[in-house]
Every structure is written in structure tokens, then in C-alpha cells.
Amino acid sequence: MDELVNLVVEKTGLPKETAKTVVTLVVDFLKKKLPAPVAAQVDAVLNSKGLAGDAANLLGGLLGGKK
């Protein structure tokens, strides 16, 4: 999840602690709205080293990145 937090900091200029709060809030919201198996995959991607970049791809252009 640190890689995603760093991406938010880079794209928005928010302080790291604020970005971490935002990412946590969004991830928790998504996990509540997604079916349980998909929510578990979100956790797996965010908690795996080297796969955090995949989380950014899952979010598409949300932060102005690739879709």
C-alpha cells in the first residue's frame, strides 16, 4: 500500500500522512462495496510487495495515470 500512498503524494502534493488516510479510506470503501472474493483480491494486491503497482492499474485513471 506504500507504493499507492506514494503515488497519491506524487500526483496530488498531499502530505504523506494525509495521503495514507485517503488511501485507507478509499480502499476500505471499495472493499465494502465489492463482492467478498474481489475485496480479498484487493487486499492481496495491496499487501504483496512488487504488486502494489497493479493496484494503481486497478484504479485506472483515478489519479490521472494510465487507464
N, CA, C, O and CB atoms as a CASP TS submission, in Angstrom:
PFRMAT TS
TARGET T0000
AUTHOR 0000-0000-0000
METHOD Language model
MODEL 1
PARENT N/A
ATOM      1  N   MET     1       0.823  -1.187   0.000  1.00  0.00           N
ATOM      2  CA  MET     1       0.000   0.000   0.000  1.00  0.00           C
ATOM      3  C   MET     1       0.872   1.257   0.000  1.00  0.00           C
ATOM      4  O   MET     1       0.423   2.331  -0.400  1.00  0.00           O
ATOM      5  CB  MET     1      -0.939  -0.006   1.206  1.00  0.00           C
ATOM      6  N   ASP     2       2.108   1.118   0.447  1.00  0.00           N
ATOM      7  CA  ASP     2       3.002   2.281   0.480  1.00  0.00           C
ATOM      8  C   ASP     2       3.226   2.866  -0.907  1.00  0.00           C
ATOM      9  O   ASP     2       3.317   4.082  -1.074  1.00  0.00           O
ATOM     10  CB  ASP     2       4.340   1.899   1.096  1.00  0.00           C
ATOM     11  N   GLU     3       3.314   1.985  -1.901  1.00  0.00           N
ATOM     12  CA  GLU     3       3.530   2.468  -3.264  1.00  0.00           C
ATOM     13  C   GLU     3       2.334   3.303  -3.730  1.00  0.00           C
ATOM     14  O   GLU     3       2.506   4.318  -4.404  1.00  0.00           O
ATOM     15  CB  GLU     3       3.767   1.283  -4.228  1.00  0.00           C
ATOM     16  N   LEU     4       1.132   2.874  -3.369  1.00  0.00           N
ATOM     17  CA  LEU     4      -0.068   3.620  -3.733  1.00  0.00           C
ATOM     18  C   LEU     4      -0.117   4.957  -2.990  1.00  0.00           C
ATOM     19  O   LEU     4      -0.502   5.976  -3.564  1.00  0.00           O
ATOM     20  CB  LEU     4      -1.330   2.791  -3.429  1.00  0.00           C
ATOM     21  N   VAL     5       0.269   4.949  -1.728  1.00  0.00           N
ATOM     22  CA  VAL     5       0.334   6.190  -0.948  1.00  0.00           C
ATOM     23  C   VAL     5       1.329   7.150  -1.592  1.00  0.00           C
ATOM     24  O   VAL     5       1.049   8.340  -1.737  1.00  0.00           O
ATOM     25  CB  VAL     5       0.734   5.900   0.527  1.00  0.00           C
ATOM     26  N   ASN     6       2.484   6.630  -1.975  1.00  0.00           N
ATOM     27  CA  ASN     6       3.493   7.479  -2.623  1.00  0.00           C
ATOM     28  C   ASN     6       2.988   8.049  -3.945  1.00  0.00           C
ATOM     29  O   ASN     6       3.302   9.187  -4.294  1.00  0.00           O
ATOM     30  CB  ASN     6       4.777   6.685  -2.862  1.00  0.00           C
ATOM     31  N   LEU     7       2.211   7.262  -4.674  1.00  0.00           N
ATOM     32  CA  LEU     7       1.629   7.738  -5.925  1.00  0.00           C
ATOM     33  C   LEU     7       0.662   8.896  -5.670  1.00  0.00           C
ATOM     34  O   LEU     7       0.656   9.879  -6.411  1.00  0.00           O
ATOM     35  CB  LEU     7       0.907   6.592  -6.649  1.00  0.00           C
ATOM     36  N   VAL     8      -0.141   8.777  -4.638  1.00  0.00           N
ATOM     37  CA  VAL     8      -1.071   9.858  -4.285  1.00  0.00           C
ATOM     38  C   VAL     8      -0.294  11.105  -3.894  1.00  0.00           C
ATOM     39  O   VAL     8      -0.655  12.209  -4.302  1.00  0.00           O
ATOM     40  CB  VAL     8      -2.010   9.426  -3.130  1.00  0.00           C
ATOM     41  N   VAL     9       0.764  10.950  -3.114  1.00  0.00           N
ATOM     42  CA  VAL     9       1.600  12.093  -2.724  1.00  0.00           C
ATOM     43  C   VAL     9       2.170  12.763  -3.971  1.00  0.00           C
ATOM     44  O   VAL     9       2.134  13.986  -4.105  1.00  0.00           O
ATOM     45  CB  VAL     9       2.750  11.643  -1.776  1.00  0.00           C
ATOM     46  N   GLU    10       2.692  11.949  -4.873  1.00  0.00           N
ATOM     47  CA  GLU    10       3.312  12.474  -6.095  1.00  0.00           C
ATOM     48  C   GLU    10       2.305  13.213  -6.971  1.00  0.00           C
ATOM     49  O   GLU    10       2.601  14.290  -7.487  1.00  0.00           O
ATOM     50  CB  GLU    10       3.950  11.338  -6.891  1.00  0.00           C
ATOM     51  N   LYS    11       1.123  12.639  -7.137  1.00  0.00           N
ATOM     52  CA  LYS    11       0.135  13.212  -8.053  1.00  0.00           C
ATOM     53  C   LYS    11      -0.626  14.397  -7.456  1.00  0.00           C
ATOM     54  O   LYS    11      -1.093  15.268  -8.190  1.00  0.00           O
ATOM     55  CB  LYS    11      -0.847  12.146  -8.466  1.00  0.00           C
ATOM     56  N   THR    12      -0.751  14.432  -6.120  1.00  0.00           N
ATOM     57  CA  THR    12      -1.580  15.470  -5.503  1.00  0.00           C
ATOM     58  C   THR    12      -0.793  16.498  -4.700  1.00  0.00           C
ATOM     59  O   THR    12      -1.265  17.613  -4.482  1.00  0.00           O
ATOM     60  CB  THR    12      -2.592  14.833  -4.613  1.00  0.00           C
ATOM     61  N   GLY    13       0.408  16.125  -4.258  1.00  0.00           N
ATOM     62  CA  GLY    13       1.177  17.020  -3.403  1.00  0.00           C
ATOM     63  C   GLY    13       0.731  16.997  -1.949  1.00  0.00           C
ATOM     64  O   GLY    13       1.183  17.815  -1.147  1.00  0.00           O
ATOM     65  N   LEU    14      -0.150  16.068  -1.604  1.00  0.00           N
ATOM     66  CA  LEU    14      -0.604  15.952  -0.213  1.00  0.00           C
ATOM     67  C   LEU    14       0.534  15.445   0.670  1.00  0.00           C
ATOM     68  O   LEU    14       1.419  14.730   0.199  1.00  0.00           O
ATOM     69  CB  LEU    14      -1.828  15.003  -0.111  1.00  0.00           C
ATOM     70  N   PRO    15       0.511  15.815   1.947  1.00  0.00           N
ATOM     71  CA  PRO    15       1.484  15.226   2.875  1.00  0.00           C
ATOM     72  C   PRO    15       1.264  13.709   2.965  1.00  0.00           C
ATOM     73  O   PRO    15       0.148  13.226   2.777  1.00  0.00           O
ATOM     74  CB  PRO    15       1.365  15.882   4.289  1.00  0.00           C
ATOM     75  N   LYS    16       2.329  12.975   3.250  1.00  0.00           N
ATOM     76  CA  LYS    16       2.262  11.510   3.263  1.00  0.00           C
ATOM     77  C   LYS    16       1.191  10.976   4.215  1.00  0.00           C
ATOM     78  O   LYS    16       0.462  10.050   3.862  1.00  0.00           O
ATOM     79  CB  LYS    16       3.613  10.937   3.649  1.00  0.00           C
ATOM     80  N   GLU    17       1.088  11.539   5.398  1.00  0.00           N
ATOM     81  CA  GLU    17       0.091  11.055   6.363  1.00  0.00           C
ATOM     82  C   GLU    17      -1.328  11.279   5.854  1.00  0.00           C
ATOM     83  O   GLU    17      -2.203  10.437   6.059  1.00  0.00           O
ATOM     84  CB  GLU    17       0.274  11.753   7.717  1.00  0.00           C
ATOM     85  N   THR    18      -1.560  12.402   5.195  1.00  0.00           N
ATOM     86  CA  THR    18      -2.883  12.678   4.626  1.00  0.00           C
ATOM     87  C   THR    18      -3.172  11.703   3.497  1.00  0.00           C
ATOM     88  O   THR    18      -4.276  11.168   3.398  1.00  0.00           O
ATOM     89  CB  THR    18      -2.973  14.136   4.115  1.00  0.00           C
ATOM     90  N   ALA    19      -2.184  11.475   2.653  1.00  0.00           N
ATOM     91  CA  ALA    19      -2.354  10.531   1.545  1.00  0.00           C
ATOM     92  C   ALA    19      -2.651   9.133   2.066  1.00  0.00           C
ATOM     93  O   ALA    19      -3.488   8.426   1.506  1.00  0.00           O
ATOM     94  CB  ALA    19      -1.102  10.508   0.659  1.00  0.00           C
ATOM     95  N   LYS    20      -1.970   8.732   3.132  1.00  0.00           N
ATOM     96  CA  LYS    20      -2.208   7.409   3.715  1.00  0.00           C
ATOM     97  C   LYS    20      -3.637   7.303   4.231  1.00  0.00           C
ATOM     98  O   LYS    20      -4.287   6.271   4.062  1.00  0.00           O
ATOM     99  CB  LYS    20      -1.209   7.129   4.854  1.00  0.00           C
ATOM    100  N   THR    21      -4.123   8.359   4.854  1.00  0.00           N
ATOM    101  CA  THR    21      -5.502   8.376   5.343  1.00  0.00           C
ATOM    102  C   THR    21      -6.483   8.259   4.183  1.00  0.00           C
ATOM    103  O   THR    21      -7.461   7.514   4.260  1.00  0.00           O
ATOM    104  CB  THR    21      -5.776   9.661   6.144  1.00  0.00           C
ATOM    105  N   VAL    22      -6.218   8.995   3.114  1.00  0.00           N
ATOM    106  CA  VAL    22      -7.087   8.966   1.937  1.00  0.00           C
ATOM    107  C   VAL    22      -7.094   7.578   1.305  1.00  0.00           C
ATOM    108  O   VAL    22      -8.159   7.046   0.993  1.00  0.00           O
ATOM    109  CB  VAL    22      -6.636  10.015   0.908  1.00  0.00           C
ATOM    110  N   VAL    23      -5.925   6.994   1.115  1.00  0.00           N
ATOM    111  CA  VAL    23      -5.840   5.670   0.501  1.00  0.00           C
ATOM    112  C   VAL    23      -6.566   4.646   1.360  1.00  0.00           C
ATOM    113  O   VAL    23      -7.311   3.819   0.835  1.00  0.00           O
ATOM    114  CB  VAL    23      -4.371   5.255   0.298  1.00  0.00           C
ATOM    115  N   THR    24      -6.362   4.689   2.653  1.00  0.00           N
ATOM    116  CA  THR    24      -7.030   3.755   3.556  1.00  0.00           C
ATOM    117  C   THR    24      -8.540   3.916   3.475  1.00  0.00           C
ATOM    118  O   THR    24      -9.269   2.925   3.433  1.00  0.00           O
ATOM    119  CB  THR    24      -6.553   3.964   4.997  1.00  0.00           C
ATOM    120  N   LEU    25      -9.009   5.144   3.454  1.00  0.00           N
ATOM    121  CA  LEU    25     -10.439   5.419   3.366  1.00  0.00           C
ATOM    122  C   LEU    25     -11.026   4.866   2.067  1.00  0.00           C
ATOM    123  O   LEU    25     -12.073   4.219   2.081  1.00  0.00           O
ATOM    124  CB  LEU    25     -10.698   6.927   3.462  1.00  0.00           C
ATOM    125  N   VAL    26     -10.353   5.120   0.951  1.00  0.00           N
ATOM    126  CA  VAL    26     -10.844   4.652  -0.348  1.00  0.00           C
ATOM    127  C   VAL    26     -10.813   3.128  -0.429  1.00  0.00           C
ATOM    128  O   VAL    26     -11.771   2.512  -0.896  1.00  0.00           O
ATOM    129  CB  VAL    26     -10.008   5.257  -1.485  1.00  0.00           C
ATOM    130  N   VAL    27      -9.729   2.525   0.018  1.00  0.00           N
ATOM    131  CA  VAL    27      -9.618   1.064  -0.030  1.00  0.00           C
ATOM    132  C   VAL    27     -10.696   0.420   0.840  1.00  0.00           C
ATOM    133  O   VAL    27     -11.331  -0.547   0.419  1.00  0.00           O
ATOM    134  CB  VAL    27      -8.213   0.608   0.433  1.00  0.00           C
ATOM    135  N   ASP    28     -10.905   0.938   2.036  1.00  0.00           N
ATOM    136  CA  ASP    28     -11.948   0.394   2.913  1.00  0.00           C
ATOM    137  C   ASP    28     -13.329   0.541   2.275  1.00  0.00           C
ATOM    138  O   ASP    28     -14.152  -0.372   2.355  1.00  0.00           O
ATOM    139  CB  ASP    28     -11.920   1.101   4.284  1.00  0.00           C
ATOM    140  N   PHE    29     -13.583   1.683   1.643  1.00  0.00           N
ATOM    141  CA  PHE    29     -14.859   1.910   0.971  1.00  0.00           C
ATOM    142  C   PHE    29     -15.052   0.896  -0.156  1.00  0.00           C
ATOM    143  O   PHE    29     -16.114   0.284  -0.274  1.00  0.00           O
ATOM    144  CB  PHE    29     -14.932   3.348   0.418  1.00  0.00           C
ATOM    145  N   LEU    30     -14.019   0.724  -0.982  1.00  0.00           N
ATOM    146  CA  LEU    30     -14.118  -0.218  -2.096  1.00  0.00           C
ATOM    147  C   LEU    30     -14.352  -1.640  -1.609  1.00  0.00           C
ATOM    148  O   LEU    30     -15.156  -2.374  -2.184  1.00  0.00           O
ATOM    149  CB  LEU    30     -12.857  -0.164  -2.945  1.00  0.00           C
ATOM    150  N   LYS    31     -13.652  -2.026  -0.553  1.00  0.00           N
ATOM    151  CA  LYS    31     -13.804  -3.391  -0.046  1.00  0.00           C
ATOM    152  C   LYS    31     -15.212  -3.636   0.476  1.00  0.00           C
ATOM    153  O   LYS    31     -15.714  -4.756   0.386  1.00  0.00           O
ATOM    154  CB  LYS    31     -12.786  -3.662   1.058  1.00  0.00           C
ATOM    155  N   LYS    32     -15.859  -2.605   1.023  1.00  0.00           N
ATOM    156  CA  LYS    32     -17.237  -2.758   1.499  1.00  0.00           C
ATOM    157  C   LYS    32     -18.214  -2.891   0.333  1.00  0.00           C
ATOM    158  O   LYS    32     -19.230  -3.577   0.450  1.00  0.00           O
ATOM    159  CB  LYS    32     -17.633  -1.566   2.381  1.00  0.00           C
ATOM    160  N   LYS    33     -17.916  -2.247  -0.777  1.00  0.00           N
ATOM    161  CA  LYS    33     -18.825  -2.239  -1.928  1.00  0.00           C
ATOM    162  C   LYS    33     -18.619  -3.424  -2.873  1.00  0.00           C
ATOM    163  O   LYS    33     -19.535  -3.812  -3.598  1.00  0.00           O
ATOM    164  CB  LYS    33     -18.654  -0.953  -2.697  1.00  0.00           C
ATOM    165  N   LEU    34     -17.423  -3.991  -2.863  1.00  0.00           N
ATOM    166  CA  LEU    34     -17.098  -5.093  -3.776  1.00  0.00           C
ATOM    167  C   LEU    34     -17.528  -6.431  -3.185  1.00  0.00           C
ATOM    168  O   LEU    34     -17.615  -6.574  -1.966  1.00  0.00           O
ATOM    169  CB  LEU    34     -15.590  -5.112  -4.086  1.00  0.00           C
ATOM    170  N   PRO    35     -17.794  -7.405  -4.044  1.00  0.00           N
ATOM    171  CA  PRO    35     -18.058  -8.759  -3.543  1.00  0.00           C
ATOM    172  C   PRO    35     -16.848  -9.267  -2.753  1.00  0.00           C
ATOM    173  O   PRO    35     -15.710  -8.908  -3.055  1.00  0.00           O
ATOM    174  CB  PRO    35     -18.388  -9.728  -4.717  1.00  0.00           C
ATOM    175  N   ALA    36     -17.094 -10.086  -1.761  1.00  0.00           N
ATOM    176  CA  ALA    36     -16.040 -10.558  -0.861  1.00  0.00           C
ATOM    177  C   ALA    36     -14.825 -11.133  -1.585  1.00  0.00           C
ATOM    178  O   ALA    36     -13.697 -10.818  -1.207  1.00  0.00           O
ATOM    179  CB  ALA    36     -16.599 -11.598   0.063  1.00  0.00           C
ATOM    180  N   PRO    37     -15.012 -11.967  -2.616  1.00  0.00           N
ATOM    181  CA  PRO    37     -13.817 -12.513  -3.290  1.00  0.00           C
ATOM    182  C   PRO    37     -12.965 -11.422  -3.955  1.00  0.00           C
ATOM    183  O   PRO    37     -11.738 -11.512  -3.971  1.00  0.00           O
ATOM    184  CB  PRO    37     -14.240 -13.542  -4.343  1.00  0.00           C
ATOM    185  N   VAL    38     -13.611 -10.414  -4.493  1.00  0.00           N
ATOM    186  CA  VAL    38     -12.876  -9.327  -5.138  1.00  0.00           C
ATOM    187  C   VAL    38     -12.185  -8.474  -4.079  1.00  0.00           C
ATOM    188  O   VAL    38     -11.041  -8.056  -4.260  1.00  0.00           O
ATOM    189  CB  VAL    38     -13.823  -8.458  -6.006  1.00  0.00           C
ATOM    190  N   ALA    39     -12.880  -8.217  -2.979  1.00  0.00           N
ATOM    191  CA  ALA    39     -12.290  -7.439  -1.884  1.00  0.00           C
ATOM    192  C   ALA    39     -11.045  -8.138  -1.352  1.00  0.00           C
ATOM    193  O   ALA    39     -10.060  -7.480  -1.018  1.00  0.00           O
ATOM    194  CB  ALA    39     -13.314  -7.230  -0.744  1.00  0.00           C
ATOM    195  N   ALA    40     -11.083  -9.453  -1.272  1.00  0.00           N
ATOM    196  CA  ALA    40      -9.917 -10.213  -0.809  1.00  0.00           C
ATOM    197  C   ALA    40      -8.759 -10.064  -1.790  1.00  0.00           C
ATOM    198  O   ALA    40      -7.599 -10.016  -1.381  1.00  0.00           O
ATOM    199  CB  ALA    40     -10.275 -11.704  -0.629  1.00  0.00           C
ATOM    200  N   GLN    41      -9.070  -9.993  -3.082  1.00  0.00           N
ATOM    201  CA  GLN    41      -8.017  -9.805  -4.076  1.00  0.00           C
ATOM    202  C   GLN    41      -7.394  -8.420  -3.954  1.00  0.00           C
ATOM    203  O   GLN    41      -6.191  -8.260  -4.157  1.00  0.00           O
ATOM    204  CB  GLN    41      -8.572 -10.011  -5.489  1.00  0.00           C
ATOM    205  N   VAL    42      -8.202  -7.425  -3.625  1.00  0.00           N
ATOM    206  CA  VAL    42      -7.675  -6.069  -3.407  1.00  0.00           C
ATOM    207  C   VAL    42      -6.671  -6.110  -2.266  1.00  0.00           C
ATOM    208  O   VAL    42      -5.576  -5.558  -2.376  1.00  0.00           O
ATOM    209  CB  VAL    42      -8.824  -5.053  -3.094  1.00  0.00           C
ATOM    210  N   ASP    43      -7.043  -6.763  -1.169  1.00  0.00           N
ATOM    211  CA  ASP    43      -6.113  -6.904  -0.041  1.00  0.00           C
ATOM    212  C   ASP    43      -4.837  -7.612  -0.469  1.00  0.00           C
ATOM    213  O   ASP    43      -3.736  -7.194  -0.108  1.00  0.00           O
ATOM    214  CB  ASP    43      -6.775  -7.672   1.110  1.00  0.00           C
ATOM    215  N   ALA    44      -4.985  -8.684  -1.239  1.00  0.00           N
ATOM    216  CA  ALA    44      -3.821  -9.453  -1.667  1.00  0.00           C
ATOM    217  C   ALA    44      -2.881  -8.599  -2.511  1.00  0.00           C
ATOM    218  O   ALA    44      -1.663  -8.663  -2.343  1.00  0.00           O
ATOM    219  CB  ALA    44      -4.259 -10.690  -2.456  1.00  0.00           C
ATOM    220  N   VAL    45      -3.435  -7.808  -3.406  1.00  0.00           N
ATOM    221  CA  VAL    45      -2.608  -6.958  -4.268  1.00  0.00           C
ATOM    222  C   VAL    45      -1.916  -5.887  -3.438  1.00  0.00           C
ATOM    223  O   VAL    45      -0.724  -5.638  -3.619  1.00  0.00           O
ATOM    224  CB  VAL    45      -3.460  -6.306  -5.381  1.00  0.00           C
ATOM    225  N   LEU    46      -2.638  -5.262  -2.543  1.00  0.00           N
ATOM    226  CA  LEU    46      -2.066  -4.166  -1.760  1.00  0.00           C
ATOM    227  C   LEU    46      -1.052  -4.637  -0.732  1.00  0.00           C
ATOM    228  O   LEU    46      -0.172  -3.873  -0.334  1.00  0.00           O
ATOM    229  CB  LEU    46      -3.161  -3.410  -1.066  1.00  0.00           C
ATOM    230  N   ASN    47      -1.165  -5.878  -0.302  1.00  0.00           N
ATOM    231  CA  ASN    47      -0.254  -6.387   0.723  1.00  0.00           C
ATOM    232  C   ASN    47       0.923  -7.165   0.154  1.00  0.00           C
ATOM    233  O   ASN    47       1.778  -7.630   0.908  1.00  0.00           O
ATOM    234  CB  ASN    47      -1.007  -7.262   1.676  1.00  0.00           C
ATOM    235  N   SER    48       0.980  -7.312  -1.166  1.00  0.00           N
ATOM    236  CA  SER    48       2.074  -8.039  -1.797  1.00  0.00           C
ATOM    237  C   SER    48       3.124  -7.069  -2.304  1.00  0.00           C
ATOM    238  O   SER    48       2.811  -6.118  -3.019  1.00  0.00           O
ATOM    239  CB  SER    48       1.557  -8.912  -2.945  1.00  0.00           C
ATOM    240  N   LYS    49       4.355  -7.312  -1.934  1.00  0.00           N
ATOM    241  CA  LYS    49       5.450  -6.480  -2.433  1.00  0.00           C
ATOM    242  C   LYS    49       5.611  -6.752  -3.922  1.00  0.00           C
ATOM    243  O   LYS    49       5.502  -7.891  -4.375  1.00  0.00           O
ATOM    244  CB  LYS    49       6.785  -6.763  -1.660  1.00  0.00           C
ATOM    245  N   GLY    50       5.871  -5.692  -4.671  1.00  0.00           N
ATOM    246  CA  GLY    50       6.045  -5.831  -6.099  1.00  0.00           C
ATOM    247  C   GLY    50       4.752  -5.829  -6.881  1.00  0.00           C
ATOM    248  O   GLY    50       4.768  -5.683  -8.103  1.00  0.00           O
ATOM    249  N   LEU    51       3.637  -5.988  -6.201  1.00  0.00           N
ATOM    250  CA  LEU    51       2.351  -5.982  -6.879  1.00  0.00           C
ATOM    251  C   LEU    51       1.567  -4.709  -6.606  1.00  0.00           C
ATOM    252  O   LEU    51       0.466  -4.544  -7.132  1.00  0.00           O
ATOM    253  CB  LEU    51       1.540  -7.181  -6.459  1.00  0.00           C
ATOM    254  N   ALA    52       2.098  -3.821  -5.812  1.00  0.00           N
ATOM    255  CA  ALA    52       1.374  -2.597  -5.488  1.00  0.00           C
ATOM    256  C   ALA    52       1.126  -1.763  -6.733  1.00  0.00           C
ATOM    257  O   ALA    52       0.124  -1.051  -6.807  1.00  0.00           O
ATOM    258  CB  ALA    52       2.143  -1.780  -4.456  1.00  0.00           C
ATOM    259  N   GLY    53       2.012  -1.836  -7.704  1.00  0.00           N
ATOM    260  CA  GLY    53       1.787  -1.129  -8.963  1.00  0.00           C
ATOM    261  C   GLY    53       0.531  -1.624  -9.663  1.00  0.00           C
ATOM    262  O   GLY    53      -0.126  -0.867 -10.378  1.00  0.00           O
ATOM    263  N   ASP    54       0.200  -2.890  -9.459  1.00  0.00           N
ATOM    264  CA  ASP    54      -1.024  -3.441 -10.021  1.00  0.00           C
ATOM    265  C   ASP    54      -2.248  -2.755  -9.429  1.00  0.00           C
ATOM    266  O   ASP    54      -3.267  -2.608 -10.104  1.00  0.00           O
ATOM    267  CB  ASP    54      -1.091  -4.947  -9.779  1.00  0.00           C
ATOM    268  N   ALA    55      -2.153  -2.340  -8.179  1.00  0.00           N
ATOM    269  CA  ALA    55      -3.272  -1.646  -7.547  1.00  0.00           C
ATOM    270  C   ALA    55      -3.545  -0.335  -8.267  1.00  0.00           C
ATOM    271  O   ALA    55      -4.701   0.038  -8.466  1.00  0.00           O
ATOM    272  CB  ALA    55      -2.987  -1.390  -6.054  1.00  0.00           C
ATOM    273  N   ALA    56      -2.494   0.359  -8.655  1.00  0.00           N
ATOM    274  CA  ALA    56      -2.672   1.608  -9.395  1.00  0.00           C
ATOM    275  C   ALA    56      -3.349   1.330 -10.727  1.00  0.00           C
ATOM    276  O   ALA    56      -4.192   2.110 -11.171  1.00  0.00           O
ATOM    277  CB  ALA    56      -1.316   2.314  -9.618  1.00  0.00           C
ATOM    278  N   ASN    57      -2.989   0.226 -11.364  1.00  0.00           N
ATOM    279  CA  ASN    57      -3.630  -0.141 -12.625  1.00  0.00           C
ATOM    280  C   ASN    57      -5.098  -0.491 -12.409  1.00  0.00           C
ATOM    281  O   ASN    57      -5.939  -0.187 -13.255  1.00  0.00           O
ATOM    282  CB  ASN    57      -2.896  -1.319 -13.274  1.00  0.00           C
ATOM    283  N   LEU    58      -5.411  -1.129 -11.281  1.00  0.00           N
ATOM    284  CA  LEU    58      -6.800  -1.457 -10.971  1.00  0.00           C
ATOM    285  C   LEU    58      -7.643  -0.194 -10.847  1.00  0.00           C
ATOM    286  O   LEU    58      -8.822  -0.187 -11.200  1.00  0.00           O
ATOM    287  CB  LEU    58      -6.881  -2.275  -9.678  1.00  0.00           C
ATOM    288  N   LEU    59      -7.033   0.866 -10.344  1.00  0.00           N
ATOM    289  CA  LEU    59      -7.768   2.111 -10.154  1.00  0.00           C
ATOM    290  C   LEU    59      -7.847   2.930 -11.440  1.00  0.00           C
ATOM    291  O   LEU    59      -8.515   3.964 -11.484  1.00  0.00           O
ATOM    292  CB  LEU    59      -7.119   2.934  -9.057  1.00  0.00           C
ATOM    293  N   GLY    60      -7.168   2.468 -12.478  1.00  0.00           N
ATOM    294  CA  GLY    60      -7.250   3.137 -13.771  1.00  0.00           C
ATOM    295  C   GLY    60      -6.787   4.576 -13.702  1.00  0.00           C
ATOM    296  O   GLY    60      -5.747   4.866 -13.110  1.00  0.00           O
ATOM    297  N   GLY    61      -7.525   5.458 -14.283  1.00  0.00           N
ATOM    298  CA  GLY    61      -7.159   6.855 -14.378  1.00  0.00           C
ATOM    299  C   GLY    61      -7.602   7.692 -13.196  1.00  0.00           C
ATOM    300  O   GLY    61      -7.625   8.919 -13.292  1.00  0.00           O
ATOM    301  N   LEU    62      -7.949   7.073 -12.097  1.00  0.00           N
ATOM    302  CA  LEU    62      -8.451   7.808 -10.934  1.00  0.00           C
ATOM    303  C   LEU    62      -7.517   8.925 -10.518  1.00  0.00           C
ATOM    304  O   LEU    62      -7.968  10.002 -10.127  1.00  0.00           O
ATOM    305  CB  LEU    62      -8.661   6.867  -9.770  1.00  0.00           C
ATOM    306  N   LEU    63      -6.214   8.677 -10.600  1.00  0.00           N
ATOM    307  CA  LEU    63      -5.241   9.682 -10.187  1.00  0.00           C
ATOM    308  C   LEU    63      -4.552  10.333 -11.385  1.00  0.00           C
ATOM    309  O   LEU    63      -3.487  10.935 -11.248  1.00  0.00           O
ATOM    310  CB  LEU    63      -4.204   9.055  -9.271  1.00  0.00           C
ATOM    311  N   GLY    64      -5.161  10.208 -12.539  1.00  0.00           N
ATOM    312  CA  GLY    64      -4.586  10.826 -13.729  1.00  0.00           C
ATOM    313  C   GLY    64      -3.542   9.980 -14.422  1.00  0.00           C
ATOM    314  O   GLY    64      -2.844  10.455 -15.318  1.00  0.00           O
ATOM    315  N   GLY    65      -3.431   8.721 -14.010  1.00  0.00           N
ATOM    316  CA  GLY    65      -2.448   7.818 -14.617  1.00  0.00           C
ATOM    317  C   GLY    65      -3.032   7.096 -15.804  1.00  0.00           C
ATOM    318  O   GLY    65      -4.005   7.550 -16.407  1.00  0.00           O
ATOM    319  N   LYS    66      -2.430   5.962 -16.140  1.00  0.00           N
ATOM    320  CA  LYS    66      -2.893   5.147 -17.265  1.00  0.00           C
ATOM    321  C   LYS    66      -4.263   4.572 -16.973  1.00  0.00           C
ATOM    322  O   LYS    66      -4.628   4.327 -15.823  1.00  0.00           O
ATOM    323  CB  LYS    66      -1.900   4.017 -17.567  1.00  0.00           C
ATOM    324  N   LYS    67      -4.997   4.367 -18.025  1.00  0.00           N
ATOM    325  CA  LYS    67      -6.306   3.712 -17.875  1.00  0.00           C
ATOM    326  C   LYS    67      -6.207   2.291 -18.328  1.00  0.00           C
ATOM    327  O   LYS    67      -7.196   1.559 -18.285  1.00  0.00           O
ATOM    328  CB  LYS    67      -7.401   4.445 -18.667  1.00  0.00           C
TER
END
